[in-house]
Amino acid sequence: MMFEYMGWNEVGKLIETAMAKTIESKKVTYDFHRQIPGATLVKCSEFANEIVTRIEKS
């Protein structure tokens, strides 16, 4: 990720972890929705909001 390239490893890890948890919760965009049975399809902005929410809880 760009943040790791810039040396902001902690930020990069927070984003990666939050994104993984969002995907595990099955709230995903179309590209993942096609591949995950039982997933909830959300807009890109909603997916991003889910990630931000998980970062804020960290």
C-alpha positions as CSV (number, residue, x, y, z in Angstrom):
1,M,0.0,0.0,0.0
2,M,1.0,3.6,-0.5
3,F,1.3,4.3,3.2
4,E,3.8,1.5,3.7
5,Y,5.8,2.8,0.8
6,M,5.8,6.2,2.5
7,G,7.0,4.6,5.7
8,W,3.6,5.1,7.5
9,N,3.4,1.4,8.4
10,E,1.0,1.8,11.3
11,V,-1.5,3.6,9.2
12,G,-1.2,1.0,6.4
13,K,-1.7,-1.8,8.9
14,L,-4.8,-0.1,10.3
15,I,-6.3,0.2,6.9
16,E,-5.5,-3.4,5.9
17,T,-6.9,-4.8,9.1
18,A,-10.1,-2.7,8.8
19,M,-10.5,-3.7,5.2
20,A,-10.1,-7.4,6.0
21,K,-12.7,-7.2,8.8
22,T,-15.1,-5.4,6.5
23,I,-14.8,-8.2,3.9
24,E,-15.1,-10.8,6.7
25,S,-18.4,-9.1,7.7
26,K,-19.6,-9.7,4.1
27,K,-20.4,-6.1,3.4
28,V,-18.7,-5.8,0.1
29,T,-18.7,-4.1,-3.3
30,Y,-19.7,-5.9,-6.6
31,D,-16.3,-7.4,-7.3
32,F,-16.3,-9.3,-4.0
33,H,-20.1,-9.8,-3.9
34,R,-19.9,-12.1,-7.0
35,Q,-17.5,-14.4,-5.1
36,I,-18.8,-14.5,-1.6
37,P,-22.0,-16.4,-1.0
38,G,-24.5,-14.6,1.3
39,A,-22.6,-11.3,1.0
40,T,-24.4,-7.9,1.2
41,L,-23.8,-5.7,-1.8
42,V,-22.9,-2.1,-0.9
43,K,-21.7,1.0,-2.8
44,C,-18.0,1.9,-2.8
45,S,-18.8,4.8,-0.5
46,E,-20.6,2.5,1.9
47,F,-17.7,0.1,1.8
48,A,-15.3,2.9,2.6
49,N,-17.5,4.1,5.5
50,E,-17.4,0.5,6.9
51,I,-13.6,0.6,6.8
52,V,-13.5,4.0,8.5
53,T,-15.8,2.9,11.2
54,R,-13.6,-0.1,12.0
55,I,-10.5,2.2,12.0
56,E,-12.2,4.5,14.5
57,K,-13.0,1.6,16.8
58,S,-9.3,0.5,16.8
